[in-house]
Amino acid sequence: MKFVSSPELNNYLSELLDKHELNLSISDLLGNIFSNLEITNSKEINLLSERFNSDKHEVFLSKISDYLDIDLSIEDNEEIFKKYIEGSIHELETSKYLNNDYYRLVKANPIKLGKYELVWDHYEPYEIFAYKDMSQVDYIEINFLGYFKEKFPFLALNYQGVTWMNITPNEIETMENSIKKIKGKVIVFGLGLGYLPFMISNKKEVTSIKVIENDPIIIKLFNDNLLDYFPNKNKIEIIKDDALNYLNKDLKSDYAFIDLWHSPEDGLELFLKFKKSEKHSKSTTFLYWLESSFYLYLRRLMMSLIEETLDKQKVDYNKEKSYEDHIINIYYKKTKDLVINNKAQLDNLLTDKSLLDLLLDD
């Protein structure tokens, strides 16, 4: 990749790299507060709110600032904190989620099966979690973090004592758009605790649902403890199989929903494999859990390559220690002869479509 030097392009590159570094810094800061119960508690928030006659949300934000040890007397720090930390954190209403049909109807009892355990877990008051998929505006990543002022229960499946999957506001919010779109014959890859099959089975526009799940224990746990709570369980067929066996086949369905990962970092390889296989199912609309975050992740990797290129770093793009390295190496090989003359060409390179097409073009 070569950049033809000009004042406009040079300034724009500098601006993009600054935003890239800001995204990484914000991500690190937010990572320090996710589900961190050391920051504060409801007793302390109530006490401080009464003492200083302050809004509880403002008190909570102040506690976060103290915990992160950010010097807000520095103007740049204050701007970043207010815009990208405070602006990302929202108080949520429990009623919105507790009135969800899955929450209202699925009343499973805790049970242990092998190394798995179905449990009722909860968020503590003022415990922060991501509740929506990330987005971006002008190359700045937008996070959506939420908390409740009271304890919030949710169904979870633990594996060897570690949460493997759960039905939280994040699950509800990140699947909402897909649930609205889906109709007809549907194939779902990944059973989990059955949230999406539950919700779409209640739609009259959905006629049948095939769920592909490879873990027999999860299937048994679901069939024995959850399925009976589904009002329209007759629409659902669970098939024990490996999702990869369906690659490069015509799925013969109207919609396919793929949910085989916990995060974009661990799911990128599978995401790309399914994206490549879409061409074999031309009548199927594919939907992916956390798809927006995958493109943000790919954009980060391309920006890392651009940074290495501009810094003239000596990198062996034939070696790789991780899947991230693998993607950057592909980007390098696909763009090594690319000449970028202006801002518009650079913007085009960083579009979702371009970032994906470079990886799908064999």
C-alpha positions as CSV (number, residue, x, y, z in Angstrom):
1,M,0.0,0.0,0.0
2,K,1.4,3.4,-1.0
3,F,0.0,6.8,0.0
4,V,0.7,9.7,-2.4
5,S,1.7,12.5,-0.2
6,S,-0.4,15.6,-0.2
7,P,-1.4,18.0,2.6
8,E,-5.1,16.9,2.5
9,L,-4.3,13.1,2.5
10,N,-1.5,13.5,5.1
11,N,-3.8,15.4,7.5
12,Y,-6.6,12.9,7.0
13,L,-4.3,10.0,7.7
14,S,-3.1,11.6,10.8
15,E,-6.7,12.2,11.9
16,L,-7.7,8.6,11.3
17,L,-4.7,7.3,13.2
18,D,-5.6,9.5,16.1
19,K,-9.1,8.1,16.1
20,H,-7.7,4.6,15.9
21,E,-5.6,5.2,18.9
22,L,-8.5,6.8,20.7
23,N,-10.7,3.8,20.0
24,L,-8.1,1.5,21.5
25,S,-7.7,3.7,24.5
26,I,-11.4,3.9,25.2
27,S,-11.7,0.2,24.8
28,D,-9.1,-0.4,27.4
29,L,-10.7,2.1,29.8
30,L,-14.1,0.5,29.4
31,G,-12.7,-2.9,29.8
32,N,-11.7,-1.9,33.3
33,I,-15.2,-1.2,34.4
34,F,-17.2,-4.0,32.8
35,S,-18.9,-6.0,35.6
36,N,-16.5,-4.5,38.1
37,L,-18.2,-4.5,41.5
38,E,-15.3,-2.7,43.2
39,I,-16.4,0.7,41.7
40,T,-19.4,1.3,44.0
41,N,-22.6,-0.2,45.3
42,S,-26.2,1.0,45.8
43,K,-25.7,1.9,49.4
44,E,-22.8,4.2,48.6
45,I,-24.6,5.8,45.7
46,N,-27.7,6.5,47.8
47,L,-25.6,7.9,50.6
48,L,-23.6,10.3,48.3
49,S,-26.7,11.3,46.4
50,E,-28.5,12.4,49.6
51,R,-25.4,14.0,51.1
52,F,-24.7,16.2,48.0
53,N,-28.3,16.4,46.7
54,S,-27.1,15.0,43.4
55,D,-28.7,12.8,40.8
56,K,-27.7,9.2,41.3
57,H,-26.5,8.8,37.7
58,E,-24.2,11.7,38.1
59,V,-22.8,10.3,41.3
60,F,-22.2,7.0,39.6
61,L,-20.4,8.6,36.8
62,S,-18.2,10.5,39.3
63,K,-17.4,7.1,41.0
64,I,-16.3,5.7,37.6
65,S,-14.1,8.7,37.0
66,D,-12.5,8.3,40.4
67,Y,-12.0,4.5,39.8
68,L,-10.3,5.1,36.5
69,D,-8.2,7.8,38.1
70,I,-8.7,10.3,35.2
71,D,-7.5,13.8,35.8
72,L,-10.5,15.8,34.6
73,S,-8.7,19.1,35.2
74,I,-6.9,18.4,32.0
75,E,-9.2,19.7,29.2
76,D,-8.6,16.8,26.7
77,N,-9.2,14.2,29.5
78,E,-12.4,15.9,30.5
79,E,-13.7,16.0,26.8
80,I,-12.8,12.4,26.2
81,F,-14.4,11.2,29.5
82,K,-17.6,13.2,29.0
83,K,-18.0,12.2,25.3
84,Y,-16.8,8.6,25.2
85,I,-17.2,7.3,28.7
86,E,-20.1,9.2,30.2
87,G,-21.8,9.3,26.8
88,S,-21.7,5.5,26.6
89,I,-23.2,4.7,30.0
90,H,-27.0,4.5,30.4
91,E,-29.3,3.7,33.2
92,L,-31.7,0.9,32.1
93,E,-35.2,0.1,33.2
94,T,-35.7,-3.4,34.4
95,S,-39.3,-3.5,33.3
96,K,-38.4,-3.3,29.6
97,Y,-36.5,-6.6,29.8
98,L,-38.6,-8.4,32.5
99,N,-41.7,-7.9,30.3
100,N,-40.0,-9.6,27.4
101,D,-41.9,-12.8,26.5
102,Y,-38.9,-15.1,27.1
103,Y,-38.4,-13.6,30.6
104,R,-42.1,-13.9,31.4
105,L,-42.7,-17.4,30.2
106,V,-39.4,-19.4,30.7
107,K,-39.2,-20.2,34.4
108,A,-36.6,-23.0,34.3
109,N,-35.3,-24.6,37.5
110,P,-31.6,-24.7,38.1
111,I,-30.1,-28.1,37.1
112,K,-26.6,-29.6,36.7
113,L,-25.8,-31.8,33.7
114,G,-22.3,-33.0,33.4
115,K,-20.0,-30.0,33.3
116,Y,-22.9,-27.7,32.5
117,E,-25.1,-26.0,35.0
118,L,-28.3,-24.1,34.3
119,V,-28.6,-21.3,36.9
120,W,-30.3,-18.0,37.7
121,D,-27.6,-15.4,37.9
122,H,-28.0,-11.6,38.3
123,Y,-26.5,-8.2,37.8
124,E,-25.8,-6.3,41.0
125,P,-27.1,-2.7,41.2
126,Y,-24.7,-0.4,39.3
127,E,-22.9,-3.3,37.7
128,I,-21.9,-2.2,34.1
129,F,-22.3,-4.4,31.1
130,A,-22.6,-4.0,27.3
131,Y,-26.2,-4.0,26.3
132,K,-26.1,-3.3,22.5
133,D,-23.8,-4.0,19.6
134,M,-21.2,-1.4,18.9
135,S,-21.5,1.1,16.1
136,Q,-19.3,3.8,14.6
137,V,-19.7,7.4,13.6
138,D,-16.9,9.0,11.5
139,Y,-14.5,6.2,12.5
140,I,-15.1,6.7,16.2
141,E,-16.4,3.5,17.9
142,I,-19.6,4.0,19.8
143,N,-20.2,1.8,22.9
144,F,-23.5,1.1,24.6
145,L,-23.1,0.3,28.3
146,G,-25.9,-0.1,30.8
147,Y,-26.6,-0.7,34.4
148,F,-29.6,-1.2,36.7
149,K,-30.3,0.5,40.0
150,E,-31.6,-2.7,41.4
151,K,-30.6,-6.3,41.2
152,F,-31.5,-7.9,37.8
153,P,-31.9,-11.7,37.4
154,F,-31.2,-13.6,34.2
155,L,-31.0,-17.2,33.1
156,A,-27.4,-18.5,32.5
157,L,-25.6,-21.7,31.5
158,N,-22.3,-22.2,33.2
159,Y,-19.6,-24.5,32.0
160,Q,-17.2,-25.7,34.7
161,G,-18.3,-22.8,36.8
162,V,-17.7,-20.1,34.1
163,T,-20.6,-18.4,32.3
164,W,-20.9,-19.9,28.9
165,M,-24.2,-18.2,27.7
166,N,-27.0,-16.2,29.2
167,I,-30.2,-14.3,28.5
168,T,-29.3,-10.7,29.3
169,P,-30.4,-7.3,27.9
170,N,-27.4,-7.7,25.5
171,E,-29.0,-10.8,24.0
172,I,-32.4,-9.1,23.7
173,E,-31.0,-5.9,22.2
174,T,-28.5,-7.4,19.8
175,M,-31.1,-9.9,18.3
176,E,-34.0,-7.5,18.1
177,N,-33.5,-6.3,14.5
178,S,-32.9,-9.8,13.3
179,I,-36.1,-11.1,15.0
180,K,-38.1,-8.3,13.3
181,K,-36.8,-9.3,9.9
182,I,-37.0,-13.1,10.0
183,K,-39.9,-14.9,8.4
184,G,-40.7,-18.1,6.5
185,K,-38.4,-21.1,6.8
186,V,-35.5,-20.4,9.1
187,I,-32.2,-22.2,10.0
188,V,-30.4,-21.2,13.1
189,F,-26.8,-22.1,13.8
190,G,-26.2,-22.4,17.6
191,L,-28.8,-23.2,20.1
192,G,-27.7,-21.5,23.3
193,L,-30.6,-21.1,25.6
194,G,-33.0,-20.8,22.7
195,Y,-33.8,-17.1,22.9
196,L,-34.0,-16.4,19.2
197,P,-35.9,-19.6,18.3
198,F,-38.3,-18.8,21.1
199,M,-38.9,-15.3,19.9
200,I,-39.3,-16.1,16.2
201,S,-41.4,-19.2,16.8
202,N,-44.0,-16.8,18.2
203,K,-44.2,-14.9,14.9
204,K,-47.0,-16.1,12.6
205,E,-44.8,-15.2,9.6
206,V,-42.3,-17.9,10.7
207,T,-43.4,-21.4,9.5
208,S,-40.5,-23.6,10.6
209,I,-37.2,-23.4,12.5
210,K,-34.3,-25.8,12.2
211,V,-31.6,-25.3,14.9
212,I,-28.2,-26.8,14.3
213,E,-26.3,-27.6,17.5
214,N,-23.4,-30.0,17.9
215,D,-23.3,-30.4,21.7
216,P,-25.6,-33.2,22.9
217,I,-25.5,-32.0,26.5
218,I,-26.8,-28.6,25.5
219,I,-29.5,-30.2,23.3
220,K,-30.6,-32.5,26.2
221,L,-30.6,-29.7,28.7
222,F,-32.7,-27.5,26.3
223,N,-35.2,-30.3,25.5
224,D,-35.6,-31.4,29.1
225,N,-35.7,-28.0,30.8
226,L,-36.6,-25.2,28.4
227,L,-38.5,-26.4,25.4
228,D,-41.8,-27.0,27.3
229,Y,-42.0,-23.3,28.1
230,F,-42.1,-22.4,24.3
231,P,-45.7,-21.8,23.2
232,N,-44.9,-22.7,19.6
233,K,-42.4,-25.5,20.2
234,N,-43.9,-27.5,17.3
235,K,-42.2,-25.1,14.9
236,I,-38.8,-26.0,16.2
237,E,-36.6,-28.9,15.2
238,I,-33.2,-29.4,16.9
239,I,-30.6,-31.2,14.7
240,K,-27.4,-32.5,16.2
241,D,-24.8,-31.6,13.7
242,D,-21.7,-29.5,13.2
243,A,-22.4,-26.1,11.6
244,L,-19.4,-26.5,9.4
245,N,-21.1,-29.3,7.6
246,Y,-23.5,-26.8,6.1
247,L,-20.9,-24.6,4.5
248,N,-21.0,-24.6,0.7
249,K,-24.5,-26.1,0.6
250,D,-27.8,-24.6,-0.4
251,L,-29.6,-24.1,3.0
252,K,-33.0,-24.1,1.3
253,S,-34.3,-21.6,3.8
254,D,-35.6,-18.0,3.7
255,Y,-33.4,-16.9,6.6
256,A,-30.3,-18.1,8.3
257,F,-29.2,-16.8,11.7
258,I,-25.6,-17.6,12.8
259,D,-24.7,-17.3,16.4
260,L,-21.6,-19.5,17.1
261,W,-19.3,-17.2,19.0
262,H,-19.0,-15.2,22.2
263,S,-17.3,-12.2,20.7
264,P,-16.0,-11.0,17.3
265,E,-12.5,-11.9,18.4
266,D,-13.3,-15.6,18.9
267,G,-15.8,-15.7,16.1
268,L,-14.1,-14.0,13.2
269,E,-12.9,-17.1,11.4
270,L,-16.3,-18.7,11.5
271,F,-18.0,-15.4,10.5
272,L,-15.8,-15.3,7.4
273,K,-16.4,-18.9,6.5
274,F,-20.1,-18.4,6.6
275,K,-19.8,-15.2,4.6
276,K,-17.9,-17.1,1.9
277,S,-20.6,-19.8,1.8
278,E,-23.5,-17.4,1.3
279,K,-23.1,-17.6,-2.5
280,H,-24.4,-21.3,-2.3
281,S,-27.7,-20.2,-0.8
282,K,-28.9,-17.4,-3.1
283,S,-32.5,-17.5,-1.8
284,T,-31.4,-17.2,1.8
285,T,-31.0,-14.0,3.7
286,F,-28.1,-14.4,6.2
287,L,-28.1,-12.6,9.5
288,Y,-25.2,-12.7,12.0
289,W,-25.1,-12.0,15.7
290,L,-22.8,-9.0,16.4
291,E,-22.2,-8.3,12.7
292,S,-21.6,-4.6,13.3
293,S,-18.8,-5.4,15.7
294,F,-17.1,-7.7,13.2
295,Y,-16.7,-4.8,10.8
296,L,-15.3,-2.6,13.5
297,Y,-12.8,-5.3,14.4
298,L,-11.8,-5.7,10.7
299,R,-11.4,-1.9,10.5
300,R,-9.1,-2.0,13.5
301,L,-6.9,-4.6,11.8
302,M,-6.7,-2.6,8.6
303,M,-5.8,0.5,10.6
304,S,-3.0,-1.4,12.2
305,L,-1.7,-2.3,8.8
306,I,-1.9,1.3,7.7
307,E,0.0,2.4,10.8
308,E,2.7,-0.2,10.2
309,T,3.0,1.0,6.6
310,L,3.3,4.7,7.4
311,D,5.8,4.0,10.2
312,K,7.8,1.8,7.7
313,Q,7.8,-1.0,10.3
314,K,9.7,-4.1,9.2
315,V,7.1,-6.8,9.5
316,D,7.3,-10.3,8.0
317,Y,3.8,-10.6,6.5
318,N,4.4,-14.3,5.8
319,K,4.5,-15.1,9.5
320,E,1.6,-15.2,11.9
321,K,1.1,-16.0,15.5
322,S,-2.7,-15.4,15.7
323,Y,-5.8,-15.2,13.5
324,E,-5.4,-11.4,13.8
325,D,-2.0,-11.7,12.2
326,H,-3.5,-13.9,9.5
327,I,-6.1,-11.2,8.6
328,I,-3.5,-8.4,8.6
329,N,-1.3,-10.5,6.3
330,I,-4.1,-11.1,3.9
331,Y,-4.9,-7.3,3.9
332,Y,-1.2,-6.6,3.2
333,K,-1.0,-9.1,0.3
334,K,-4.2,-7.8,-1.2
335,T,-3.3,-4.1,-0.9
336,K,0.5,-4.1,-1.4
337,D,0.1,-2.7,-4.9
338,L,-2.7,-0.3,-4.0
339,V,-1.9,3.4,-4.5
340,I,-4.1,5.8,-2.5
341,N,-4.2,9.3,-3.9
342,N,-6.9,11.0,-1.9
343,K,-9.3,10.8,1.0
344,A,-12.1,9.3,-1.0
345,Q,-10.0,6.3,-2.0
346,L,-9.0,5.8,1.7
347,D,-12.6,6.0,2.8
348,N,-13.6,3.4,0.2
349,L,-10.9,1.0,1.5
350,L,-12.3,1.3,5.0
351,T,-16.0,0.6,4.1
352,D,-17.6,-2.6,5.5
353,K,-17.9,-4.0,2.0
354,S,-14.3,-3.4,1.1
355,L,-12.9,-4.8,4.3
356,L,-15.0,-7.9,3.8
357,D,-14.5,-8.3,0.0
358,L,-10.7,-8.3,0.4
359,L,-11.1,-11.4,2.6
360,L,-13.7,-13.2,0.6
361,D,-12.0,-12.7,-2.8
362,D,-10.0,-15.9,-3.2
